[in-house]
Amino acid sequence: MTQSRNDFDELAYNPTFKWSFLAPKYWGTWIALFFACLFAFLPHRLKLSLSKFIAKQAVKLKSGAAHRARVNLSLCFPEKSESEREQIMYNLYVTASMFMLTFPLLSLRSKEWLENNTEIRGFDNLKNVLDHDENVILLVPHTWSIDIPAVLLASRGLPVSAMAKGQKNKVADWLMHRQRVQYGGRVYDRSVGIKPFIKSVRKDKYLGYYLPDEDLGRQHSVFVDFFATQKATISGLGRLSKLSQAKIVPLFAMINTATGKFELDFYPALPFPTGDEHQDARVMNECIEHYVSEKPEQYMWILRLLKTRPDSTKIY
């Protein structure tokens, strides 16, 4: 299942360290990184207590992130009471805080540590496709632990190819990229187009990493049901599957706040392409609904998930 790869691609995104990263405007980032690394080594019980404390404060703040999460939850779960949605908010912040307190260990500890602290279910759903020498695009919703599968799979000799948008903070962008590709893999900026991503999956045999819940605007989306509302959903996954000659394998990543360990669920390959982009989009959303309904606190509700509306209203 593994093979030697040369991860270099001149079109891939590859930020490098610059001396300007030591300028005063980035000192806050370096200080935050220092404390993040210290907190990462706290015992799990202390990290959980700290996460709960942070969550209690976060739900009280009138921040943009909290506002977006409440808007998203109210539109997606109108049948739930306000207290039920607030409980999801609290659990969401506990989950996010626990992940942030643990995340630095991906770079500070070994691949053996990552393996021992990750529970994997349904891996045969991926292995069986690979054993038939078929290409794979992983369908990975935006959970807090979204980066974990890419790092873990690469550590097993199965690096992924992904498309991403660079961070505004150049130090954070450089550090995150180094962590993501520390065991191999490629990341492409959206500005280079989709062709390098397709080539990496079809010809170079990387696992594609596809984020189905991004809102890329009206031009690149179709409106289909998403929980109790409608969402501008990326169109063209069926076409991408065909061009890449790849099976679409859903993957859901979580962090268990009770244990502090990561959990990955691989599901059977989806029936792509269906031949209908609206149907493809709805199948993707159904996947997200299935995962998130069981573990809503794992999902990044703070994102502008519903930014583009059918009636062009500005809900945020």
C-alpha positions in Angstrom: 0.0 0.0 0.0 3.0 2.4 0.4 5.5 3.5 -2.1 8.4 6.0 -2.3 7.2 9.4 -3.5 8.8 12.7 -4.4 6.5 15.3 -2.9 8.0 18.2 -4.7 5.7 19.9 -7.2 6.6 23.4 -8.4 2.9 24.3 -8.4 2.4 23.2 -4.8 2.1 25.7 -2.0 5.3 25.7 0.0 5.8 28.7 2.4 9.3 29.0 3.9 10.7 30.7 6.9 11.6 34.3 6.5 13.6 36.5 8.9 10.7 39.0 8.8 8.8 36.4 10.9 10.9 37.7 13.8 9.5 41.2 13.5 7.7 42.7 16.5 4.3 42.3 14.8 4.7 38.5 15.1 5.9 38.4 18.7 2.4 37.8 20.0 2.2 34.7 17.7 5.5 33.3 19.0 4.5 33.9 22.6 1.2 32.2 22.0 3.0 29.3 20.4 5.3 29.0 23.4 2.5 28.7 25.8 0.5 26.4 23.5 3.4 24.0 23.5 3.6 24.1 27.3 -0.1 23.6 27.8 -0.1 20.7 25.3 1.9 18.6 27.9 -0.6 19.1 30.7 -2.3 15.9 32.0 -5.6 15.2 30.2 -7.7 15.9 33.3 -6.2 19.4 33.6 -6.7 20.1 29.9 -10.3 19.1 30.2 -10.9 21.4 33.2 -9.2 24.2 31.4 -11.3 23.5 28.3 -14.5 23.7 30.3 -13.4 27.0 31.9 -12.6 28.5 28.5 -16.0 27.3 27.1 -17.9 28.9 29.9 -16.3 32.2 29.2 -16.5 31.9 25.4 -20.3 31.4 25.3 -20.7 34.6 27.2 -18.7 36.7 24.8 -20.4 38.6 22.0 -17.8 37.6 19.5 -18.3 37.2 15.7 -17.5 33.5 16.0 -20.2 32.9 18.6 -22.7 35.0 16.6 -22.0 32.9 13.4 -22.4 29.7 15.3 -25.8 30.7 16.8 -27.1 31.8 13.4 -26.0 28.5 11.9 -27.5 26.4 14.6 -30.8 28.4 14.6 -31.2 27.9 10.8 -30.1 24.2 10.8 -31.9 23.1 14.0 -35.0 25.3 14.4 -36.8 22.4 16.1 -34.3 22.6 19.0 -35.0 24.9 21.9 -32.6 27.8 22.6 -31.3 26.1 25.7 -30.5 23.0 23.6 -28.6 25.0 21.0 -26.7 26.8 23.8 -25.7 23.4 25.2 -24.3 22.6 21.7 -22.4 25.9 21.8 -20.9 25.1 25.1 -19.9 21.5 24.0 -18.5 23.0 20.8 -16.2 25.3 22.7 -15.1 22.5 25.1 -14.2 20.4 22.0 -12.5 23.2 20.2 -10.4 24.1 23.3 -9.4 20.5 24.0 -8.3 20.2 20.4 -6.3 23.5 20.5 -4.6 22.4 23.7 -3.6 19.0 22.1 -2.9 20.1 18.5 0.8 21.1 19.1 1.7 17.5 20.0 1.4 16.5 16.3 4.7 18.3 15.8 6.2 17.8 19.3 5.6 14.1 19.5 6.4 11.2 17.2 4.2 9.4 14.7 4.0 6.5 17.1 2.4 8.9 19.7 -0.1 9.9 17.0 -0.9 6.3 16.2 -1.3 5.3 19.8 -3.6 8.3 20.5 -5.9 7.8 17.5 -8.8 5.3 17.3 -9.6 4.3 13.8 -12.9 2.7 12.7 -13.8 1.5 9.3 -10.3 1.7 7.8 -11.1 -1.3 5.6 -13.4 1.0 3.6 -10.3 2.8 2.4 -8.0 -0.1 2.3 -10.2 -2.2 0.1 -10.4 0.6 -2.5 -6.6 1.0 -2.4 -6.0 -2.8 -2.6 -7.9 -2.7 -5.9 -5.4 -0.1 -7.1 -8.1 2.5 -7.4 -7.7 6.2 -6.7 -9.3 7.8 -3.7 -10.7 11.3 -2.8 -11.5 11.6 0.9 -14.7 13.6 1.7 -13.7 15.4 4.9 -16.2 17.8 6.6 -14.9 20.8 8.7 -14.6 19.3 12.1 -12.1 20.7 14.7 -9.8 17.7 14.0 -9.8 18.1 10.2 -6.0 18.1 9.9 -5.5 14.9 11.9 -6.3 12.3 9.2 -3.9 13.9 6.7 -1.0 13.8 9.1 -1.8 10.3 10.3 -2.3 8.8 6.8 1.0 10.4 5.6 2.8 8.9 8.6 1.6 5.5 7.3 3.0 6.2 3.8 -0.3 7.4 2.4 0.2 11.2 1.9 -2.7 13.4 0.8 -3.1 16.1 -1.8 -5.3 19.0 -0.7 -6.3 22.5 -1.8 -6.3 25.3 0.9 -6.3 29.0 1.4 -3.3 30.6 3.0 -3.6 32.2 6.5 -3.3 36.0 6.9 -0.8 35.5 9.7 2.3 34.4 7.7 4.0 32.8 10.7 0.9 30.8 11.6 0.5 29.9 7.9 4.1 28.6 7.7 3.8 26.6 10.9 0.5 25.0 10.0 1.9 24.0 6.6 5.0 22.4 8.1 2.8 20.4 10.4 0.4 19.3 7.7 3.2 18.0 5.4 5.7 16.8 8.0 5.3 13.2 6.8 4.7 14.0 3.2 1.9 15.3 1.0 1.0 18.3 -1.1 -1.1 21.4 -0.6 -2.2 23.6 -3.5 -3.4 27.1 -3.3 -6.7 27.7 -5.1 -5.1 30.2 -7.4 -3.3 27.4 -9.4 -6.6 25.8 -10.3 -7.9 22.3 -10.0 -5.6 20.5 -12.6 -2.6 19.9 -10.3 -4.9 18.4 -7.7 -6.5 16.1 -10.3 -3.0 15.1 -11.5 -1.8 14.3 -8.0 -4.7 12.0 -7.4 -5.0 10.3 -10.9 -1.3 10.0 -11.9 0.7 10.4 -8.7 -1.6 8.3 -6.5 -2.1 10.7 -3.7 -5.2 10.6 -1.6 -7.3 13.6 -2.5 -8.6 15.7 0.5 -11.9 17.3 -0.4 -13.8 19.7 1.9 -17.5 19.4 0.9 -18.9 22.1 3.2 -17.0 25.2 2.0 -19.1 28.1 0.6 -17.3 29.2 -2.5 -20.1 31.5 -3.7 -23.0 31.4 -6.0 -20.9 30.9 -9.2 -19.4 27.6 -8.0 -22.3 26.2 -6.1 -25.8 24.8 -6.3 -28.5 25.3 -3.6 -29.6 22.0 -2.0 -31.0 21.0 1.4 -28.7 21.2 4.4 -30.5 20.2 7.7 -33.5 22.4 7.9 -32.2 25.1 5.5 -30.5 25.3 2.1 -26.8 25.7 1.5 -24.7 26.9 -1.4 -23.0 23.6 -1.9 -19.9 23.0 -4.1 -20.9 21.5 -7.4 -18.8 19.3 -9.5 -17.6 16.5 -7.2 -19.0 13.9 -9.6 -17.1 15.5 -12.4 -13.9 15.6 -10.2 -14.4 11.9 -9.4 -14.6 11.1 -13.1 -11.6 13.2 -14.1 -9.5 11.8 -11.2 -10.8 8.2 -11.8 -11.3 8.2 -8.0 -13.7 6.7 -5.5 -15.2 9.1 -3.0 -14.6 7.8 0.6 -16.2 9.8 3.4 -14.1 10.4 6.5 -15.1 12.1 9.8 -12.5 13.2 12.3 -13.1 13.9 16.0 -11.4 14.5 19.3 -12.9 12.7 22.3 -12.9 15.2 25.1 -13.4 12.4 27.7 -10.2 10.6 26.7 -8.3 13.3 24.8 -7.7 11.0 21.9 -8.6 11.5 18.2 -11.1 9.3 16.5 -11.4 8.7 12.7 -14.4 7.1 11.0 -14.0 5.9 7.4 -17.3 5.1 5.6 -18.0 3.0 2.4 -17.4 4.8 -0.9 -20.2 6.9 -2.2 -22.1 6.2 -5.5 -20.2 8.9 -7.5 -20.7 10.2 -10.1 -24.5 10.2 -10.2 -24.6 12.3 -13.3 -26.6 15.0 -11.6 -24.7 17.8 -9.9 -27.6 18.6 -7.6 -27.9 15.0 -6.6 -24.1 14.9 -6.0 -24.3 18.0 -3.8 -27.2 16.6 -1.8 -25.4 13.3 -1.2 -22.5 15.3 0.2 -24.8 17.2 2.5 -26.5 14.0 3.6 -23.1 12.7 4.7 -22.4 15.8 6.8 -25.9 15.6 8.3 -25.4 12.0 9.2 -22.1 12.7 11.0 -22.9 16.0 12.6 -26.4 14.9 13.9 -24.6 12.4 16.2 -21.7 14.7 17.2 -22.7 18.3 16.6 -20.1 19.7 18.9 -17.3 18.4 16.6 -18.4 20.6 13.7 -17.0 24.1 13.0 -20.3 25.9 13.4 -18.3 29.2 13.8 -17.6 29.3 10.0 -19.6 31.2 7.5 -21.2 28.0 6.3 -24.4 29.7 5.1 -22.8 32.9 3.7 -24.4 32.7 0.3 -28.2 32.6 0.5 -30.8 31.8 -2.2 -32.4 35.3 -1.6 -29.0 37.0 -1.2 -29.7 38.1 2.4 -26.8 38.8 4.8 -27.5 36.5 7.7 -24.3 37.2 9.6 
